[in-house]
Amino acid sequence: RKAMQDLKVLAQEIRAEVTDKKNTGK
């Protein structure tokens, strides 16, 4: 289903954002 794909993309974007914040905090 497309919803599952959207969720996966969303999770990837959130993970990337969190990683960016961690890198900036260093």
MDTraj code that builds the backbone (N, CA, C; nanometers):
import mdtraj as md
import numpy as np

residues = "ARG LYS ALA MET GLN ASP LEU LYS VAL LEU ALA GLN GLU ILE ARG ALA GLU VAL THR ASP LYS LYS ASN THR GLY LYS".split()
xyz = np.array([
    [0.0836, -0.1206, 0.0000],
    [0.0000, 0.0000, 0.0000],
    [0.0870, 0.1254, 0.0000],
    [0.0339, 0.2312, -0.0583],
    [0.1120, 0.3554, -0.0663],
    [0.1349, 0.4140, 0.0724],
    [0.0390, 0.3946, 0.1619],
    [0.0528, 0.4509, 0.2971],
    [0.1798, 0.3994, 0.3635],
    [0.2092, 0.2719, 0.3442],
    [0.3297, 0.2147, 0.4063],
    [0.4544, 0.2824, 0.3505],
    [0.4562, 0.3059, 0.2198],
    [0.5727, 0.3721, 0.1592],
    [0.5881, 0.5129, 0.2157],
    [0.4765, 0.5844, 0.2272],
    [0.4806, 0.7210, 0.2817],
    [0.5363, 0.7191, 0.4236],
    [0.4935, 0.6200, 0.5014],
    [0.5406, 0.6103, 0.6402],
    [0.6909, 0.5872, 0.6424],
    [0.7387, 0.5010, 0.5527],
    [0.8834, 0.4717, 0.5491],
    [0.9609, 0.5984, 0.5154],
    [0.9134, 0.6730, 0.4169],
    [0.9805, 0.7975, 0.3773],
    [0.9794, 0.8961, 0.4935],
    [0.8653, 0.9040, 0.5609],
    [0.8537, 0.9952, 0.6753],
    [0.9556, 0.9580, 0.7820],
    [0.9643, 0.8304, 0.8126],
    [1.0579, 0.7838, 0.9162],
    [1.2008, 0.8185, 0.8757],
    [1.2338, 0.8017, 0.7482],
    [1.3700, 0.8333, 0.7024],
    [1.3984, 0.9821, 0.7202],
    [1.3000, 1.0660, 0.6837],
    [1.3197, 1.2111, 0.6971],
    [1.3390, 1.2497, 0.8432],
    [1.2569, 1.1923, 0.9316],
    [1.2683, 1.2235, 1.0750],
    [1.4056, 1.1801, 1.1248],
    [1.4499, 1.0612, 1.0833],
    [1.5810, 1.0110, 1.1274],
    [1.6905, 1.1055, 1.0797],
    [1.6815, 1.1508, 0.9562],
    [1.7830, 1.2418, 0.9020],
    [1.7844, 1.3714, 0.9820],
    [1.6655, 1.4200, 1.0171],
    [1.6576, 1.5450, 1.0947],
    [1.7233, 1.5268, 1.2309],
    [1.6936, 1.4170, 1.2971],
    [1.7508, 1.3903, 1.4301],
    [1.9025, 1.3810, 1.4192],
    [1.9514, 1.3142, 1.3145],
    [2.0965, 1.3008, 1.2967],
    [2.1589, 1.4384, 1.2769],
    [2.0922, 1.5234, 1.1986],
    [2.1435, 1.6590, 1.1755],
    [2.1549, 1.7337, 1.3080],
    [2.0519, 1.7237, 1.3899],
    [2.0532, 1.7950, 1.5183],
    [2.1661, 1.7435, 1.6062],
    [2.1871, 1.6121, 1.6063],
    [2.2947, 1.5545, 1.6890],
    [2.4299, 1.6057, 1.6406],
    [2.4493, 1.6083, 1.5079],
    [2.5767, 1.6543, 1.4527],
    [2.5975, 1.8023, 1.4846],
    [2.4912, 1.8810, 1.4787],
    [2.5033, 2.0244, 1.5070],
    [2.5330, 2.0463, 1.6551],
    [2.4786, 1.9606, 1.7395],
    [2.4981, 1.9766, 1.8837],
    [2.6408, 1.9470, 1.9257],
    [2.7146, 1.8702, 1.8436],
    [2.8517, 1.8341, 1.8829],
    [2.9408, 1.9566, 1.8812],
])
top = md.Topology()
chain = top.add_chain()
for i, resn in enumerate(residues, 1):
    res = top.add_residue(resn, chain, resSeq=i)
    for name in ("N", "CA", "C"):
        top.add_atom(name, md.element.get_by_symbol(name[0]), res)
traj = md.Trajectory(xyz[None], top)
